[in-house]
Amino acid sequence: LQLNHSGHYRCGGWVESHWRESAWVTVTVHRVPPSGVSLSVQPPGGQVALGDSLVLSCAVAAGTGPLSFSWHREGSGALLGTHSQLELRHIGDNDSGHYRCRVSDGDSVAESDPLNVTVL
C-alpha cells in the first residue's frame, strides 16, 4: 500500500440477476514509523586490524519509506555516511569507538544501540 491508496471503496456484483453494491468503506493508509534499528558488522565482533576494512550494516525491523540513513560515531559530529551500509577502509587508530545508525522517514527518527569498534 501507498499513502495515495487512502480513499473510499465499495464492491459490486450480480446477485440473483440484480446488480448489487456494498456500502462505501473508508480506507486510511498510515505511515509506520521506523523501529527496531539494529547493526551488524563484518568482521564479526567489531574488532579489526589496523589498516584493514570494516563494513557496518543497518537493518530496520519496521517502517514505511522512503527511509533515509545516517551514520555517526560518538564524540564526532561528522556525518559518516547516508546508506544502509558503511564501509570503513584502511582503518586507523582514530576509527575506534561506538557507532550508531539513525533511520528517518521524514517525520520520525529511530536509532540503533551503539556498536563498539576496536582497532587492534
MDTraj code that builds the backbone (N, CA, C; nanometers):
import mdtraj as md
import numpy as np

residues = "LEU GLN LEU ASN HIS SER GLY HIS TYR ARG CYS GLY GLY TRP VAL GLU SER HIS TRP ARG GLU SER ALA TRP VAL THR VAL THR VAL HIS ARG VAL PRO PRO SER GLY VAL SER LEU SER VAL GLN PRO PRO GLY GLY GLN VAL ALA LEU GLY ASP SER LEU VAL LEU SER CYS ALA VAL ALA ALA GLY THR GLY PRO LEU SER PHE SER TRP HIS ARG GLU GLY SER GLY ALA LEU LEU GLY THR HIS SER GLN LEU GLU LEU ARG HIS ILE GLY ASP ASN ASP SER GLY HIS TYR ARG CYS ARG VAL SER ASP GLY ASP SER VAL ALA GLU SER ASP PRO LEU ASN VAL THR VAL LEU".split()
xyz = np.array([
    [0.0827, -0.1190, 0.0000],
    [0.0000, 0.0000, 0.0000],
    [0.0867, 0.1247, 0.0000],
    [0.0357, 0.2271, -0.0584],
    [0.0996, 0.3578, -0.0582],
    [0.0036, 0.4567, 0.0088],
    [0.0560, 0.5691, 0.0518],
    [-0.0293, 0.6692, 0.1157],
    [-0.1426, 0.7146, 0.0244],
    [-0.1166, 0.7170, -0.1064],
    [-0.2203, 0.7629, -0.2007],
    [-0.3311, 0.6600, -0.2228],
    [-0.3221, 0.5418, -0.1601],
    [-0.4296, 0.4437, -0.1704],
    [-0.5420, 0.4707, -0.0704],
    [-0.5270, 0.5706, 0.0141],
    [-0.6356, 0.6088, 0.1044],
    [-0.7536, 0.6565, 0.0212],
    [-0.8755, 0.6253, 0.0661],
    [-0.9937, 0.6710, -0.0076],
    [-1.1166, 0.5922, 0.0315],
    [-1.2200, 0.6041, -0.0518],
    [-1.3479, 0.5365, -0.0295],
    [-1.3612, 0.4249, -0.1316],
    [-1.4015, 0.3070, -0.0839],
    [-1.4113, 0.1896, -0.1700],
    [-1.5442, 0.1187, -0.1459],
    [-1.5891, 0.0502, -0.2527],
    [-1.7020, -0.0413, -0.2406],
    [-1.6907, -0.1435, -0.3513],
    [-1.7655, -0.2500, -0.3369],
    [-1.7639, -0.3523, -0.4417],
    [-1.9057, -0.3750, -0.4910],
    [-1.9135, -0.4378, -0.6057],
    [-2.0440, -0.4674, -0.6630],
    [-2.0409, -0.5997, -0.7365],
    [-2.1592, -0.6554, -0.7574],
    [-2.1669, -0.7806, -0.8314],
    [-2.3118, -0.8207, -0.8551],
    [-2.3281, -0.9196, -0.9379],
    [-2.4615, -0.9690, -0.9706],
    [-2.5065, -1.0673, -0.8647],
    [-2.6258, -1.0424, -0.8099],
    [-2.6884, -1.1322, -0.7131],
    [-2.8304, -1.1576, -0.7617],
    [-2.8584, -1.2845, -0.7989],
    [-2.9920, -1.3231, -0.8470],
    [-3.0411, -1.2271, -0.9560],
    [-2.9588, -1.2078, -1.0573],
    [-2.9912, -1.1261, -1.1747],
    [-3.0030, -0.9769, -1.1471],
    [-2.9612, -0.9322, -1.0305],
    [-2.9636, -0.7892, -0.9993],
    [-2.8232, -0.7445, -0.9599],
    [-2.7894, -0.6251, -1.0063],
    [-2.6603, -0.5669, -0.9683],
    [-2.6724, -0.5099, -0.8278],
    [-2.5851, -0.5536, -0.7397],
    [-2.5853, -0.5058, -0.6016],
    [-2.4492, -0.4440, -0.5695],
    [-2.4524, -0.3401, -0.4867],
    [-2.3285, -0.2768, -0.4440],
    [-2.3238, -0.2697, -0.2930],
    [-2.2046, -0.2866, -0.2404],
    [-2.1855, -0.2775, -0.0957],
    [-2.1909, -0.1319, -0.0527],
    [-2.1949, -0.1141, 0.0780],
    [-2.1834, 0.0208, 0.1330],
    [-2.0393, 0.0688, 0.1127],
    [-2.0207, 0.1986, 0.1101],
    [-1.8867, 0.2556, 0.0986],
    [-1.8101, 0.2334, 0.2287],
    [-1.6822, 0.2045, 0.2177],
    [-1.5941, 0.1980, 0.3347],
    [-1.4787, 0.2945, 0.3114],
    [-1.4285, 0.3489, 0.4196],
    [-1.3154, 0.4407, 0.4116],
    [-1.1896, 0.3666, 0.4535],
    [-1.0889, 0.3737, 0.3703],
    [-0.9588, 0.3128, 0.3985],
    [-0.8584, 0.4264, 0.4143],
    [-0.7885, 0.4251, 0.5269],
    [-0.6857, 0.5259, 0.5521],
    [-0.5530, 0.4544, 0.5722],
    [-0.4570, 0.4858, 0.4884],
    [-0.3238, 0.4270, 0.4975],
    [-0.2360, 0.5209, 0.5791],
    [-0.1732, 0.4656, 0.6817],
    [-0.0868, 0.5437, 0.7694],
    [0.0573, 0.5008, 0.7499],
    [0.1470, 0.5934, 0.7742],
    [0.2893, 0.5599, 0.7778],
    [0.3189, 0.4801, 0.9031],
    [0.4137, 0.3883, 0.8906],
    [0.4650, 0.3161, 1.0061],
    [0.6018, 0.3758, 1.0360],
    [0.6198, 0.4353, 1.1541],
    [0.7498, 0.4962, 1.1834],
    [0.8581, 0.3895, 1.1943],
    [0.9809, 0.4259, 1.1619],
    [1.0895, 0.3271, 1.1699],
    [1.1103, 0.2830, 1.3147],
    [1.1380, 0.1535, 1.3302],
    [1.1660, 0.0982, 1.4630],
    [1.2490, -0.0283, 1.4468],
    [1.3047, -0.0727, 1.5556],
    [1.3836, -0.1954, 1.5535],
    [1.5100, -0.1820, 1.4711],
    [1.5806, -0.0710, 1.4875],
    [1.7040, -0.0490, 1.4117],
    [1.8166, -0.1288, 1.4778],
    [1.8838, -0.2107, 1.3981],
    [1.9920, -0.2935, 1.4522],
    [2.1134, -0.2879, 1.3600],
    [2.2283, -0.3167, 1.4188],
    [2.3541, -0.3132, 1.3451],
    [2.4159, -0.4514, 1.3388],
    [2.4847, -0.4775, 1.2290],
    [2.5713, -0.5942, 1.2181],
    [2.7036, -0.5454, 1.1620],
    [2.8076, -0.6252, 1.1841],
    [2.9416, -0.5812, 1.1463],
    [3.0182, -0.6972, 1.0854],
    [3.1025, -0.6635, 0.9899],
    [3.1906, -0.7606, 0.9254],
    [3.3308, -0.7027, 0.9266],
    [3.4306, -0.7593, 0.9868],
    [3.4292, -0.8901, 1.0512],
    [3.3487, -0.8879, 1.1809],
    [3.2933, -1.0062, 1.2181],
    [3.2111, -1.0162, 1.3388],
    [3.2865, -0.9704, 1.4635],
    [3.2129, -0.9137, 1.5570],
    [3.2704, -0.8713, 1.6838],
    [3.3191, -0.7282, 1.6858],
    [3.3312, -0.6650, 1.5702],
    [3.3731, -0.5252, 1.5659],
    [3.5194, -0.5037, 1.5953],
    [3.5993, -0.6096, 1.5896],
    [3.7433, -0.5952, 1.6080],
    [3.8102, -0.6075, 1.4729],
    [3.8920, -0.5091, 1.4407],
    [3.9544, -0.5032, 1.3092],
    [4.1013, -0.4640, 1.3258],
    [4.1851, -0.5241, 1.2431],
    [4.3284, -0.4945, 1.2480],
    [4.3558, -0.3601, 1.1805],
    [4.4525, -0.2909, 1.2325],
    [4.4956, -0.1623, 1.1772],
    [4.5227, -0.1778, 1.0275],
    [4.4615, -0.0905, 0.9464],
    [4.4804, -0.0928, 0.8019],
    [4.3793, -0.1760, 0.7257],
    [4.3026, -0.2619, 0.7947],
    [4.2018, -0.3438, 0.7283],
    [4.0732, -0.2643, 0.7061],
    [3.9735, -0.3312, 0.6496],
    [3.8428, -0.2689, 0.6247],
    [3.7376, -0.3270, 0.7181],
    [3.6331, -0.2487, 0.7395],
    [3.5219, -0.2876, 0.8255],
    [3.3933, -0.2435, 0.7568],
    [3.2913, -0.3292, 0.7586],
    [3.1623, -0.2947, 0.6996],
    [3.0554, -0.3039, 0.8078],
    [2.9854, -0.1941, 0.8303],
    [2.8730, -0.1881, 0.9227],
    [2.7444, -0.1863, 0.8416],
    [2.6455, -0.2662, 0.8826],
    [2.5162, -0.2720, 0.8133],
    [2.4047, -0.2369, 0.9091],
    [2.3106, -0.1586, 0.8605],
    [2.1976, -0.1108, 0.9403],
    [2.0698, -0.1751, 0.8864],
    [1.9927, -0.2399, 0.9756],
    [1.8665, -0.3035, 0.9362],
    [1.7522, -0.2397, 1.0148],
    [1.6345, -0.2351, 0.9522],
    [1.5161, -0.1755, 1.0130],
    [1.4075, -0.2831, 1.0168],
    [1.3552, -0.3123, 1.1366],
    [1.2526, -0.4161, 1.1504],
    [1.1186, -0.3709, 1.0936],
    [1.0849, -0.2434, 1.1112],
    [0.9568, -0.1911, 1.0625],
    [0.9742, -0.0457, 1.0232],
    [0.8916, -0.0031, 0.9294],
    [0.8937, 0.1360, 0.8865],
    [0.8617, 0.1462, 0.7391],
    [0.7778, 0.2430, 0.7074],
    [0.7449, 0.2658, 0.5673],
    [0.8287, 0.3807, 0.5150],
    [0.8621, 0.3722, 0.3912],
    [0.9571, 0.4648, 0.3328],
    [0.8926, 0.5836, 0.2665],
    [0.9774, 0.6585, 0.2021],
    [1.1200, 0.6304, 0.1878],
    [1.1953, 0.6567, 0.3189],
    [1.2929, 0.5695, 0.3451],
    [1.3741, 0.5815, 0.4655],
    [1.5103, 0.6378, 0.4297],
    [1.5638, 0.7217, 0.5170],
    [1.6991, 0.7727, 0.4974],
    [1.7851, 0.7273, 0.6151],
    [1.9127, 0.7045, 0.5868],
    [2.0073, 0.6529, 0.6850],
    [2.1167, 0.7555, 0.7098],
    [2.1664, 0.7578, 0.8322],
    [2.2845, 0.8380, 0.8622],
    [2.3672, 0.7631, 0.9666],
    [2.4995, 0.7738, 0.9511],
    [2.5946, 0.7054, 1.0385],
    [2.6714, 0.8072, 1.1207],
    [2.6937, 0.7721, 1.2499],
    [2.7599, 0.8635, 1.3426],
    [2.8509, 0.7844, 1.4367],
    [2.9600, 0.8457, 1.4762],
    [3.0478, 0.7887, 1.5786],
    [3.0412, 0.8817, 1.6987],
    [3.0208, 0.8231, 1.8172],
    [3.0112, 0.9040, 1.9385],
    [3.1385, 0.9857, 1.9559],
    [3.1196, 1.1109, 1.9921],
    [3.2323, 1.2002, 2.0111],
    [3.2726, 1.2751, 1.8855],
    [3.2104, 1.2392, 1.7723],
    [3.2407, 1.3071, 1.6469],
    [3.1102, 1.3615, 1.5905],
    [3.1083, 1.4856, 1.5553],
    [2.9881, 1.5444, 1.4978],
    [2.9749, 1.5197, 1.3487],
    [3.0730, 1.4535, 1.2909],
    [3.0748, 1.4337, 1.1457],
    [2.9741, 1.3280, 1.1020],
    [2.9105, 1.3530, 0.9904],
    [2.8249, 1.2545, 0.9253],
    [2.9157, 1.1603, 0.8479],
    [2.9074, 1.0300, 0.8779],
    [2.9997, 0.9335, 0.8175],
    [2.9464, 0.8683, 0.6908],
    [2.8144, 0.8652, 0.6745],
    [2.7562, 0.8029, 0.5558],
    [2.6058, 0.8160, 0.5558],
    [2.5444, 0.7893, 0.4393],
    [2.3992, 0.8049, 0.4240],
    [2.3338, 0.6855, 0.3563],
    [2.3970, 0.5695, 0.3612],
    [2.3389, 0.4467, 0.3051],
    [2.3184, 0.3465, 0.4172],
    [2.2528, 0.2353, 0.3870],
    [2.2286, 0.1343, 0.4903],
    [2.3564, 0.0609, 0.5293],
    [2.4614, 0.0731, 0.4496],
    [2.5915, 0.0158, 0.4835],
    [2.6967, 0.1257, 0.4892],
    [2.7909, 0.1064, 0.5797],
    [2.9029, 0.1992, 0.5924],
    [3.0303, 0.1172, 0.5852],
    [3.1150, 0.1462, 0.4878],
    [3.2426, 0.0761, 0.4759],
    [3.3547, 0.1702, 0.5179],
    [3.4309, 0.1244, 0.6157],
    [3.5472, 0.1992, 0.6617],
    [3.6700, 0.1271, 0.6069],
    [3.7410, 0.1920, 0.5172],
    [3.8596, 0.1317, 0.4551],
    [3.9850, 0.1843, 0.5218],
    [4.0853, 0.1001, 0.5251],
    [4.2153, 0.1382, 0.5809],
    [4.1985, 0.1963, 0.7214],
    [4.1411, 0.1162, 0.8091],
    [4.1112, 0.1563, 0.9465],
    [4.2360, 0.2089, 1.0169],
    [4.2181, 0.3212, 1.0876],
    [4.3255, 0.3798, 1.1676],
    [4.2898, 0.3789, 1.3150],
    [4.3853, 0.4126, 1.3984],
    [4.3629, 0.4151, 1.5436],
    [4.2456, 0.5064, 1.5813],
    [4.2271, 0.6138, 1.5087],
    [4.1219, 0.7106, 1.5423],
    [3.9822, 0.6616, 1.5013],
    [3.9729, 0.5421, 1.4396],
    [3.8421, 0.4883, 1.3997],
    [3.7769, 0.4046, 1.5089],
    [3.8487, 0.3779, 1.6199],
    [3.7872, 0.3060, 1.7315],
    [3.6755, 0.3908, 1.7902],
    [3.5731, 0.3250, 1.8425],
    [3.4648, 0.3986, 1.9076],
    [3.3314, 0.3300, 1.8922],
    [3.2277, 0.3998, 1.9380],
    [3.0903, 0.3497, 1.9317],
    [3.0194, 0.4127, 1.8116],
    [2.9667, 0.3264, 1.7246],
    [2.8986, 0.3699, 1.6028],
    [2.7490, 0.3461, 1.6166],
    [2.6707, 0.4373, 1.5575],
    [2.5243, 0.4272, 1.5567],
    [2.4724, 0.4564, 1.4157],
    [2.3587, 0.3966, 1.3883],
    [2.2852, 0.4253, 1.2645],
    [2.1532, 0.4911, 1.3043],
    [2.1185, 0.5997, 1.2359],
    [1.9893, 0.6658, 1.2553],
    [1.9083, 0.6495, 1.1284],
    [1.7799, 0.6199, 1.1461],
    [1.6894, 0.5995, 1.0330],
    [1.5727, 0.6957, 1.0473],
    [1.5382, 0.7630, 0.9387],
    [1.4295, 0.8603, 0.9407],
    [1.3355, 0.8371, 0.8230],
    [1.2070, 0.8605, 0.8482],
    [1.1084, 0.8572, 0.7390],
    [1.0650, 0.9987, 0.7025],
    [1.1346, 1.0975, 0.7554],
    [1.0993, 1.2371, 0.7306],
    [1.0169, 1.2971, 0.8427],
    [0.9473, 1.2113, 0.9193],
    [0.8672, 1.2589, 1.0318],
    [0.9243, 1.2148, 1.1655],
    [0.9773, 1.0940, 1.1699],
    [1.0305, 1.0426, 1.2958],
    [1.1653, 0.9756, 1.2724],
    [1.2396, 0.9586, 1.3814],
    [1.3748, 0.9042, 1.3753],
    [1.3861, 0.7896, 1.4753],
    [1.4542, 0.6827, 1.4348],
    [1.4880, 0.5725, 1.5246],
    [1.6384, 0.5506, 1.5162],
    [1.6954, 0.5060, 1.6258],
    [1.8409, 0.4935, 1.6331],
    [1.8779, 0.3554, 1.6863],
    [1.9874, 0.3022, 1.6359],
    [2.0371, 0.1734, 1.6834],
    [2.1051, 0.1896, 1.8182],
    [2.1236, 0.0786, 1.8878],
    [2.2136, 0.0769, 2.0017],
    [2.3541, 0.0960, 1.9479],
    [2.4459, 0.1459, 2.0301],
    [2.5828, 0.1656, 1.9805],
    [2.6531, 0.0320, 1.9598],
    [2.7401, 0.0294, 1.8599],
    [2.8225, -0.0870, 1.8339],
    [2.9686, -0.0443, 1.8516],
    [3.0394, -0.1158, 1.9359],
    [3.1775, -0.0790, 1.9651],
    [3.2721, -0.1380, 1.8610],
    [3.3526, -0.0534, 1.8017],
    [3.4555, -0.0937, 1.7061],
    [3.5909, -0.0733, 1.7739],
    [3.6706, -0.1790, 1.7721],
    [3.8032, -0.1743, 1.8321],
    [3.9072, -0.1998, 1.7249],
    [4.0033, -0.1098, 1.7124],
    [4.1133, -0.1270, 1.6179],
    [4.2293, -0.1920, 1.6927],
    [4.2727, -0.3054, 1.6403],
    [4.3808, -0.3809, 1.7038],
    [4.5157, -0.3429, 1.6460],
])
top = md.Topology()
chain = top.add_chain()
for i, resn in enumerate(residues, 1):
    res = top.add_residue(resn, chain, resSeq=i)
    for name in ("N", "CA", "C"):
        top.add_atom(name, md.element.get_by_symbol(name[0]), res)
traj = md.Trajectory(xyz[None], top)
